């Protein structure tokens, strides 16, 4: 399992496990968006946060909890759509 995780990080995101762990430390083991530590029931024990990346450029943006990662996906990683959603929430 550990070997496949290392392969997955390198193959899918171009980073090593050490780079992932450094990102975890830099983010204080918290989601880059909501700044919460992930709920252990929603993550794999060896993968506390998900690697978020731009699907066009493949650039890594940070590590996210499950909820924030899914939210970006539902908004198609579209900043304008996310801004409209934020404006909507502010107007209520």
Phi and psi restraints in degrees (range 20) as a CNS / XPLOR table:
assign (resid 1 and name C) (resid 2 and name N)
       (resid 2 and name CA) (resid 2 and name C) 1.0 -64.5 20.0 2
assign (resid 2 and name N) (resid 2 and name CA)
       (resid 2 and name C) (resid 3 and name N) 1.0 -41.9 20.0 2
assign (resid 2 and name C) (resid 3 and name N)
       (resid 3 and name CA) (resid 3 and name C) 1.0 -63.4 20.0 2
assign (resid 3 and name N) (resid 3 and name CA)
       (resid 3 and name C) (resid 4 and name N) 1.0 -40.5 20.0 2
assign (resid 3 and name C) (resid 4 and name N)
       (resid 4 and name CA) (resid 4 and name C) 1.0 -68.9 20.0 2
assign (resid 4 and name N) (resid 4 and name CA)
       (resid 4 and name C) (resid 5 and name N) 1.0 -33.6 20.0 2
assign (resid 4 and name C) (resid 5 and name N)
       (resid 5 and name CA) (resid 5 and name C) 1.0 -64.3 20.0 2
assign (resid 5 and name N) (resid 5 and name CA)
       (resid 5 and name C) (resid 6 and name N) 1.0 -45.9 20.0 2
assign (resid 5 and name C) (resid 6 and name N)
       (resid 6 and name CA) (resid 6 and name C) 1.0 -60.1 20.0 2
assign (resid 6 and name N) (resid 6 and name CA)
       (resid 6 and name C) (resid 7 and name N) 1.0 -44.3 20.0 2
assign (resid 6 and name C) (resid 7 and name N)
       (resid 7 and name CA) (resid 7 and name C) 1.0 -61.9 20.0 2
assign (resid 7 and name N) (resid 7 and name CA)
       (resid 7 and name C) (resid 8 and name N) 1.0 -43.6 20.0 2
assign (resid 7 and name C) (resid 8 and name N)
       (resid 8 and name CA) (resid 8 and name C) 1.0 -61.9 20.0 2
assign (resid 8 and name N) (resid 8 and name CA)
       (resid 8 and name C) (resid 9 and name N) 1.0 -45.4 20.0 2
assign (resid 8 and name C) (resid 9 and name N)
       (resid 9 and name CA) (resid 9 and name C) 1.0 -60.1 20.0 2
assign (resid 9 and name N) (resid 9 and name CA)
       (resid 9 and name C) (resid 10 and name N) 1.0 -44.4 20.0 2
assign (resid 9 and name C) (resid 10 and name N)
       (resid 10 and name CA) (resid 10 and name C) 1.0 -71.0 20.0 2
assign (resid 10 and name N) (resid 10 and name CA)
       (resid 10 and name C) (resid 11 and name N) 1.0 -45.3 20.0 2
assign (resid 10 and name C) (resid 11 and name N)
       (resid 11 and name CA) (resid 11 and name C) 1.0 -70.3 20.0 2
assign (resid 11 and name N) (resid 11 and name CA)
       (resid 11 and name C) (resid 12 and name N) 1.0 -46.7 20.0 2
assign (resid 11 and name C) (resid 12 and name N)
       (resid 12 and name CA) (resid 12 and name C) 1.0 -81.5 20.0 2
assign (resid 12 and name N) (resid 12 and name CA)
       (resid 12 and name C) (resid 13 and name N) 1.0 -36.2 20.0 2
assign (resid 12 and name C) (resid 13 and name N)
       (resid 13 and name CA) (resid 13 and name C) 1.0 -121.0 20.0 2
assign (resid 13 and name N) (resid 13 and name CA)
       (resid 13 and name C) (resid 14 and name N) 1.0 -9.4 20.0 2
assign (resid 13 and name C) (resid 14 and name N)
       (resid 14 and name CA) (resid 14 and name C) 1.0 73.0 20.0 2
assign (resid 14 and name N) (resid 14 and name CA)
       (resid 14 and name C) (resid 15 and name N) 1.0 24.2 20.0 2
assign (resid 14 and name C) (resid 15 and name N)
       (resid 15 and name CA) (resid 15 and name C) 1.0 -124.3 20.0 2
assign (resid 15 and name N) (resid 15 and name CA)
       (resid 15 and name C) (resid 16 and name N) 1.0 158.0 20.0 2
assign (resid 15 and name C) (resid 16 and name N)
       (resid 16 and name CA) (resid 16 and name C) 1.0 -89.8 20.0 2
assign (resid 16 and name N) (resid 16 and name CA)
       (resid 16 and name C) (resid 17 and name N) 1.0 167.5 20.0 2
assign (resid 16 and name C) (resid 17 and name N)
       (resid 17 and name CA) (resid 17 and name C) 1.0 -63.0 20.0 2
assign (resid 17 and name N) (resid 17 and name CA)
       (resid 17 and name C) (resid 18 and name N) 1.0 -34.6 20.0 2
assign (resid 17 and name C) (resid 18 and name N)
       (resid 18 and name CA) (resid 18 and name C) 1.0 -64.8 20.0 2
assign (resid 18 and name N) (resid 18 and name CA)
       (resid 18 and name C) (resid 19 and name N) 1.0 -40.0 20.0 2
assign (resid 18 and name C) (resid 19 and name N)
       (resid 19 and name CA) (resid 19 and name C) 1.0 -65.4 20.0 2
assign (resid 19 and name N) (resid 19 and name CA)
       (resid 19 and name C) (resid 20 and name N) 1.0 -41.5 20.0 2
assign (resid 19 and name C) (resid 20 and name N)
       (resid 20 and name CA) (resid 20 and name C) 1.0 -59.5 20.0 2
assign (resid 20 and name N) (resid 20 and name CA)
       (resid 20 and name C) (resid 21 and name N) 1.0 -47.7 20.0 2
assign (resid 20 and name C) (resid 21 and name N)
       (resid 21 and name CA) (resid 21 and name C) 1.0 -62.9 20.0 2
assign (resid 21 and name N) (resid 21 and name CA)
       (resid 21 and name C) (resid 22 and name N) 1.0 -35.8 20.0 2
assign (resid 21 and name C) (resid 22 and name N)
       (resid 22 and name CA) (resid 22 and name C) 1.0 -65.7 20.0 2
assign (resid 22 and name N) (resid 22 and name CA)
       (resid 22 and name C) (resid 23 and name N) 1.0 -39.2 20.0 2
assign (resid 22 and name C) (resid 23 and name N)
       (resid 23 and name CA) (resid 23 and name C) 1.0 -62.7 20.0 2
assign (resid 23 and name N) (resid 23 and name CA)
       (resid 23 and name C) (resid 24 and name N) 1.0 -42.0 20.0 2
assign (resid 23 and name C) (resid 24 and name N)
       (resid 24 and name CA) (resid 24 and name C) 1.0 -57.0 20.0 2
assign (resid 24 and name N) (resid 24 and name CA)
       (resid 24 and name C) (resid 25 and name N) 1.0 -46.4 20.0 2
assign (resid 24 and name C) (resid 25 and name N)
       (resid 25 and name CA) (resid 25 and name C) 1.0 -63.3 20.0 2
assign (resid 25 and name N) (resid 25 and name CA)
       (resid 25 and name C) (resid 26 and name N) 1.0 -47.1 20.0 2
assign (resid 25 and name C) (resid 26 and name N)
       (resid 26 and name CA) (resid 26 and name C) 1.0 -60.2 20.0 2
assign (resid 26 and name N) (resid 26 and name CA)
       (resid 26 and name C) (resid 27 and name N) 1.0 -34.6 20.0 2
assign (resid 26 and name C) (resid 27 and name N)
       (resid 27 and name CA) (resid 27 and name C) 1.0 -89.8 20.0 2
assign (resid 27 and name N) (resid 27 and name CA)
       (resid 27 and name C) (resid 28 and name N) 1.0 4.9 20.0 2
assign (resid 27 and name C) (resid 28 and name N)
       (resid 28 and name CA) (resid 28 and name C) 1.0 57.0 20.0 2
assign (resid 28 and name N) (resid 28 and name CA)
       (resid 28 and name C) (resid 29 and name N) 1.0 35.7 20.0 2
assign (resid 28 and name C) (resid 29 and name N)
       (resid 29 and name CA) (resid 29 and name C) 1.0 61.9 20.0 2
assign (resid 29 and name N) (resid 29 and name CA)
       (resid 29 and name C) (resid 30 and name N) 1.0 25.5 20.0 2
assign (resid 29 and name C) (resid 30 and name N)
       (resid 30 and name CA) (resid 30 and name C) 1.0 -118.7 20.0 2
assign (resid 30 and name N) (resid 30 and name CA)
       (resid 30 and name C) (resid 31 and name N) 1.0 153.0 20.0 2
assign (resid 30 and name C) (resid 31 and name N)
       (resid 31 and name CA) (resid 31 and name C) 1.0 -61.3 20.0 2
assign (resid 31 and name N) (resid 31 and name CA)
       (resid 31 and name C) (resid 32 and name N) 1.0 138.4 20.0 2
assign (resid 31 and name C) (resid 32 and name N)
       (resid 32 and name CA) (resid 32 and name C) 1.0 -69.7 20.0 2
assign (resid 32 and name N) (resid 32 and name CA)
       (resid 32 and name C) (resid 33 and name N) 1.0 -19.5 20.0 2
assign (resid 32 and name C) (resid 33 and name N)
       (resid 33 and name CA) (resid 33 and name C) 1.0 -96.3 20.0 2
assign (resid 33 and name N) (resid 33 and name CA)
       (resid 33 and name C) (resid 34 and name N) 1.0 -60.4 20.0 2
assign (resid 33 and name C) (resid 34 and name N)
       (resid 34 and name CA) (resid 34 and name C) 1.0 -87.3 20.0 2
assign (resid 34 and name N) (resid 34 and name CA)
       (resid 34 and name C) (resid 35 and name N) 1.0 -12.2 20.0 2
assign (resid 34 and name C) (resid 35 and name N)
       (resid 35 and name CA) (resid 35 and name C) 1.0 62.2 20.0 2
assign (resid 35 and name N) (resid 35 and name CA)
       (resid 35 and name C) (resid 36 and name N) 1.0 26.9 20.0 2
assign (resid 35 and name C) (resid 36 and name N)
       (resid 36 and name CA) (resid 36 and name C) 1.0 -107.3 20.0 2
assign (resid 36 and name N) (resid 36 and name CA)
       (resid 36 and name C) (resid 37 and name N) 1.0 151.1 20.0 2
assign (resid 36 and name C) (resid 37 and name N)
       (resid 37 and name CA) (resid 37 and name C) 1.0 -73.6 20.0 2
assign (resid 37 and name N) (resid 37 and name CA)
       (resid 37 and name C) (resid 38 and name N) 1.0 141.4 20.0 2
assign (resid 37 and name C) (resid 38 and name N)
       (resid 38 and name CA) (resid 38 and name C) 1.0 -65.9 20.0 2
assign (resid 38 and name N) (resid 38 and name CA)
       (resid 38 and name C) (resid 39 and name N) 1.0 146.7 20.0 2
assign (resid 38 and name C) (resid 39 and name N)
       (resid 39 and name CA) (resid 39 and name C) 1.0 -70.7 20.0 2
assign (resid 39 and name N) (resid 39 and name CA)
       (resid 39 and name C) (resid 40 and name N) 1.0 120.2 20.0 2
assign (resid 39 and name C) (resid 40 and name N)
       (resid 40 and name CA) (resid 40 and name C) 1.0 -60.2 20.0 2
assign (resid 40 and name N) (resid 40 and name CA)
       (resid 40 and name C) (resid 41 and name N) 1.0 -22.4 20.0 2
assign (resid 40 and name C) (resid 41 and name N)
       (resid 41 and name CA) (resid 41 and name C) 1.0 -73.9 20.0 2
assign (resid 41 and name N) (resid 41 and name CA)
       (resid 41 and name C) (resid 42 and name N) 1.0 -15.4 20.0 2
assign (resid 41 and name C) (resid 42 and name N)
       (resid 42 and name CA) (resid 42 and name C) 1.0 -106.1 20.0 2
assign (resid 42 and name N) (resid 42 and name CA)
       (resid 42 and name C) (resid 43 and name N) 1.0 2.5 20.0 2
assign (resid 42 and name C) (resid 43 and name N)
       (resid 43 and name CA) (resid 43 and name C) 1.0 -129.3 20.0 2
assign (resid 43 and name N) (resid 43 and name CA)
       (resid 43 and name C) (resid 44 and name N) 1.0 163.7 20.0 2
assign (resid 43 and name C) (resid 44 and name N)
       (resid 44 and name CA) (resid 44 and name C) 1.0 -82.6 20.0 2
assign (resid 44 and name N) (resid 44 and name CA)
       (resid 44 and name C) (resid 45 and name N) 1.0 145.4 20.0 2
assign (resid 44 and name C) (resid 45 and name N)
       (resid 45 and name CA) (resid 45 and name C) 1.0 -56.5 20.0 2
assign (resid 45 and name N) (resid 45 and name CA)
       (resid 45 and name C) (resid 46 and name N) 1.0 -35.5 20.0 2
assign (resid 45 and name C) (resid 46 and name N)
       (resid 46 and name CA) (resid 46 and name C) 1.0 -92.5 20.0 2
assign (resid 46 and name N) (resid 46 and name CA)
       (resid 46 and name C) (resid 47 and name N) 1.0 5.8 20.0 2
assign (resid 46 and name C) (resid 47 and name N)
       (resid 47 and name CA) (resid 47 and name C) 1.0 -141.0 20.0 2
assign (resid 47 and name N) (resid 47 and name CA)
       (resid 47 and name C) (resid 48 and name N) 1.0 74.9 20.0 2
assign (resid 47 and name C) (resid 48 and name N)
       (resid 48 and name CA) (resid 48 and name C) 1.0 -66.1 20.0 2
assign (resid 48 and name N) (resid 48 and name CA)
       (resid 48 and name C) (resid 49 and name N) 1.0 -28.8 20.0 2
assign (resid 48 and name C) (resid 49 and name N)
       (resid 49 and name CA) (resid 49 and name C) 1.0 -133.7 20.0 2
assign (resid 49 and name N) (resid 49 and name CA)
       (resid 49 and name C) (resid 50 and name N) 1.0 153.0 20.0 2
assign (resid 49 and name C) (resid 50 and name N)
       (resid 50 and name CA) (resid 50 and name C) 1.0 -93.2 20.0 2
assign (resid 50 and name N) (resid 50 and name CA)
       (resid 50 and name C) (resid 51 and name N) 1.0 141.8 20.0 2
assign (resid 50 and name C) (resid 51 and name N)
       (resid 51 and name CA) (resid 51 and name C) 1.0 -75.2 20.0 2
assign (resid 51 and name N) (resid 51 and name CA)
       (resid 51 and name C) (resid 52 and name N) 1.0 119.3 20.0 2
assign (resid 51 and name C) (resid 52 and name N)
       (resid 52 and name CA) (resid 52 and name C) 1.0 -100.0 20.0 2
assign (resid 52 and name N) (resid 52 and name CA)
       (resid 52 and name C) (resid 53 and name N) 1.0 133.8 20.0 2
assign (resid 52 and name C) (resid 53 and name N)
       (resid 53 and name CA) (resid 53 and name C) 1.0 -144.4 20.0 2
assign (resid 53 and name N) (resid 53 and name CA)
       (resid 53 and name C) (resid 54 and name N) 1.0 157.5 20.0 2
assign (resid 53 and name C) (resid 54 and name N)
       (resid 54 and name CA) (resid 54 and name C) 1.0 -74.8 20.0 2
assign (resid 54 and name N) (resid 54 and name CA)
       (resid 54 and name C) (resid 55 and name N) 1.0 126.4 20.0 2
assign (resid 54 and name C) (resid 55 and name N)
       (resid 55 and name CA) (resid 55 and name C) 1.0 -72.8 20.0 2
assign (resid 55 and name N) (resid 55 and name CA)
       (resid 55 and name C) (resid 56 and name N) 1.0 -19.5 20.0 2
assign (resid 55 and name C) (resid 56 and name N)
       (resid 56 and name CA) (resid 56 and name C) 1.0 -85.9 20.0 2
assign (resid 56 and name N) (resid 56 and name CA)
       (resid 56 and name C) (resid 57 and name N) 1.0 -50.0 20.0 2
assign (resid 56 and name C) (resid 57 and name N)
       (resid 57 and name CA) (resid 57 and name C) 1.0 -93.8 20.0 2
assign (resid 57 and name N) (resid 57 and name CA)
       (resid 57 and name C) (resid 58 and name N) 1.0 -14.8 20.0 2
assign (resid 57 and name C) (resid 58 and name N)
       (resid 58 and name CA) (resid 58 and name C) 1.0 69.8 20.0 2
assign (resid 58 and name N) (resid 58 and name CA)
       (resid 58 and name C) (resid 59 and name N) 1.0 7.1 20.0 2
assign (resid 58 and name C) (resid 59 and name N)
       (resid 59 and name CA) (resid 59 and name C) 1.0 -68.8 20.0 2
assign (resid 59 and name N) (resid 59 and name CA)
       (resid 59 and name C) (resid 60 and name N) 1.0 135.7 20.0 2
assign (resid 59 and name C) (resid 60 and name N)
       (resid 60 and name CA) (resid 60 and name C) 1.0 -81.4 20.0 2
assign (resid 60 and name N) (resid 60 and name CA)
       (resid 60 and name C) (resid 61 and name N) 1.0 129.2 20.0 2
assign (resid 60 and name C) (resid 61 and name N)
       (resid 61 and name CA) (resid 61 and name C) 1.0 -95.9 20.0 2
assign (resid 61 and name N) (resid 61 and name CA)
       (resid 61 and name C) (resid 62 and name N) 1.0 -29.9 20.0 2
assign (resid 61 and name C) (resid 62 and name N)
       (resid 62 and name CA) (resid 62 and name C) 1.0 159.4 20.0 2
assign (resid 62 and name N) (resid 62 and name CA)
       (resid 62 and name C) (resid 63 and name N) 1.0 -170.0 20.0 2
assign (resid 62 and name C) (resid 63 and name N)
       (resid 63 and name CA) (resid 63 and name C) 1.0 -110.4 20.0 2
assign (resid 63 and name N) (resid 63 and name CA)
       (resid 63 and name C) (resid 64 and name N) 1.0 133.4 20.0 2
assign (resid 63 and name C) (resid 64 and name N)
       (resid 64 and name CA) (resid 64 and name C) 1.0 -126.6 20.0 2
assign (resid 64 and name N) (resid 64 and name CA)
       (resid 64 and name C) (resid 65 and name N) 1.0 153.2 20.0 2
assign (resid 64 and name C) (resid 65 and name N)
       (resid 65 and name CA) (resid 65 and name C) 1.0 -73.9 20.0 2
assign (resid 65 and name N) (resid 65 and name CA)
       (resid 65 and name C) (resid 66 and name N) 1.0 169.2 20.0 2
assign (resid 65 and name C) (resid 66 and name N)
       (resid 66 and name CA) (resid 66 and name C) 1.0 -58.1 20.0 2
assign (resid 66 and name N) (resid 66 and name CA)
       (resid 66 and name C) (resid 67 and name N) 1.0 -47.2 20.0 2
assign (resid 66 and name C) (resid 67 and name N)
       (resid 67 and name CA) (resid 67 and name C) 1.0 -62.0 20.0 2
assign (resid 67 and name N) (resid 67 and name CA)
       (resid 67 and name C) (resid 68 and name N) 1.0 -45.7 20.0 2
assign (resid 67 and name C) (resid 68 and name N)
       (resid 68 and name CA) (resid 68 and name C) 1.0 -68.8 20.0 2
assign (resid 68 and name N) (resid 68 and name CA)
       (resid 68 and name C) (resid 69 and name N) 1.0 -37.3 20.0 2
assign (resid 68 and name C) (resid 69 and name N)
       (resid 69 and name CA) (resid 69 and name C) 1.0 -62.6 20.0 2
assign (resid 69 and name N) (resid 69 and name CA)
       (resid 69 and name C) (resid 70 and name N) 1.0 -44.5 20.0 2
assign (resid 69 and name C) (resid 70 and name N)
       (resid 70 and name CA) (resid 70 and name C) 1.0 -67.7 20.0 2
assign (resid 70 and name N) (resid 70 and name CA)
       (resid 70 and name C) (resid 71 and name N) 1.0 -39.3 20.0 2
assign (resid 70 and name C) (resid 71 and name N)
       (resid 71 and name CA) (resid 71 and name C) 1.0 -60.1 20.0 2
assign (resid 71 and name N) (resid 71 and name CA)
       (resid 71 and name C) (resid 72 and name N) 1.0 -44.9 20.0 2
assign (resid 71 and name C) (resid 72 and name N)
       (resid 72 and name CA) (resid 72 and name C) 1.0 -61.4 20.0 2
assign (resid 72 and name N) (resid 72 and name CA)
       (resid 72 and name C) (resid 73 and name N) 1.0 -41.1 20.0 2
assign (resid 72 and name C) (resid 73 and name N)
       (resid 73 and name CA) (resid 73 and name C) 1.0 -62.4 20.0 2
assign (resid 73 and name N) (resid 73 and name CA)
       (resid 73 and name C) (resid 74 and name N) 1.0 -41.5 20.0 2
assign (resid 73 and name C) (resid 74 and name N)
       (resid 74 and name CA) (resid 74 and name C) 1.0 -67.2 20.0 2
assign (resid 74 and name N) (resid 74 and name CA)
       (resid 74 and name C) (resid 75 and name N) 1.0 -25.6 20.0 2
assign (resid 74 and name C) (resid 75 and name N)
       (resid 75 and name CA) (resid 75 and name C) 1.0 -95.6 20.0 2
assign (resid 75 and name N) (resid 75 and name CA)
       (resid 75 and name C) (resid 76 and name N) 1.0 14.3 20.0 2
assign (resid 75 and name C) (resid 76 and name N)
       (resid 76 and name CA) (resid 76 and name C) 1.0 57.6 20.0 2
assign (resid 76 and name N) (resid 76 and name CA)
       (resid 76 and name C) (resid 77 and name N) 1.0 28.7 20.0 2
assign (resid 76 and name C) (resid 77 and name N)
       (resid 77 and name CA) (resid 77 and name C) 1.0 51.3 20.0 2
assign (resid 77 and name N) (resid 77 and name CA)
       (resid 77 and name C) (resid 78 and name N) 1.0 32.7 20.0 2
assign (resid 77 and name C) (resid 78 and name N)
       (resid 78 and name CA) (resid 78 and name C) 1.0 -101.7 20.0 2
assign (resid 78 and name N) (resid 78 and name CA)
       (resid 78 and name C) (resid 79 and name N) 1.0 108.1 20.0 2
assign (resid 78 and name C) (resid 79 and name N)
       (resid 79 and name CA) (resid 79 and name C) 1.0 -57.1 20.0 2
assign (resid 79 and name N) (resid 79 and name CA)
       (resid 79 and name C) (resid 80 and name N) 1.0 -37.8 20.0 2
assign (resid 79 and name C) (resid 80 and name N)
       (resid 80 and name CA) (resid 80 and name C) 1.0 -65.3 20.0 2
assign (resid 80 and name N) (resid 80 and name CA)
       (resid 80 and name C) (resid 81 and name N) 1.0 -41.2 20.0 2
assign (resid 80 and name C) (resid 81 and name N)
       (resid 81 and name CA) (resid 81 and name C) 1.0 -65.1 20.0 2
assign (resid 81 and name N) (resid 81 and name CA)
       (resid 81 and name C) (resid 82 and name N) 1.0 -40.2 20.0 2
assign (resid 81 and name C) (resid 82 and name N)
       (resid 82 and name CA) (resid 82 and name C) 1.0 -65.4 20.0 2
assign (resid 82 and name N) (resid 82 and name CA)
       (resid 82 and name C) (resid 83 and name N) 1.0 -38.5 20.0 2
assign (resid 82 and name C) (resid 83 and name N)
       (resid 83 and name CA) (resid 83 and name C) 1.0 -65.4 20.0 2
assign (resid 83 and name N) (resid 83 and name CA)
       (resid 83 and name C) (resid 84 and name N) 1.0 -40.2 20.0 2
assign (resid 83 and name C) (resid 84 and name N)
       (resid 84 and name CA) (resid 84 and name C) 1.0 -63.1 20.0 2
assign (resid 84 and name N) (resid 84 and name CA)
       (resid 84 and name C) (resid 85 and name N) 1.0 -39.4 20.0 2
assign (resid 84 and name C) (resid 85 and name N)
       (resid 85 and name CA) (resid 85 and name C) 1.0 -64.3 20.0 2
assign (resid 85 and name N) (resid 85 and name CA)
       (resid 85 and name C) (resid 86 and name N) 1.0 -41.7 20.0 2
assign (resid 85 and name C) (resid 86 and name N)
       (resid 86 and name CA) (resid 86 and name C) 1.0 -64.9 20.0 2
assign (resid 86 and name N) (resid 86 and name CA)
       (resid 86 and name C) (resid 87 and name N) 1.0 -43.3 20.0 2
assign (resid 86 and name C) (resid 87 and name N)
       (resid 87 and name CA) (resid 87 and name C) 1.0 -60.7 20.0 2
assign (resid 87 and name N) (resid 87 and name CA)
       (resid 87 and name C) (resid 88 and name N) 1.0 -41.3 20.0 2
assign (resid 87 and name C) (resid 88 and name N)
       (resid 88 and name CA) (resid 88 and name C) 1.0 -58.5 20.0 2
assign (resid 88 and name N) (resid 88 and name CA)
       (resid 88 and name C) (resid 89 and name N) 1.0 -46.7 20.0 2
assign (resid 88 and name C) (resid 89 and name N)
       (resid 89 and name CA) (resid 89 and name C) 1.0 -65.9 20.0 2
assign (resid 89 and name N) (resid 89 and name CA)
       (resid 89 and name C) (resid 90 and name N) 1.0 -37.0 20.0 2
assign (resid 89 and name C) (resid 90 and name N)
       (resid 90 and name CA) (resid 90 and name C) 1.0 -68.5 20.0 2
assign (resid 90 and name N) (resid 90 and name CA)
       (resid 90 and name C) (resid 91 and name N) 1.0 -27.9 20.0 2
assign (resid 90 and name C) (resid 91 and name N)
       (resid 91 and name CA) (resid 91 and name C) 1.0 -81.5 20.0 2
assign (resid 91 and name N) (resid 91 and name CA)
       (resid 91 and name C) (resid 92 and name N) 1.0 -15.5 20.0 2
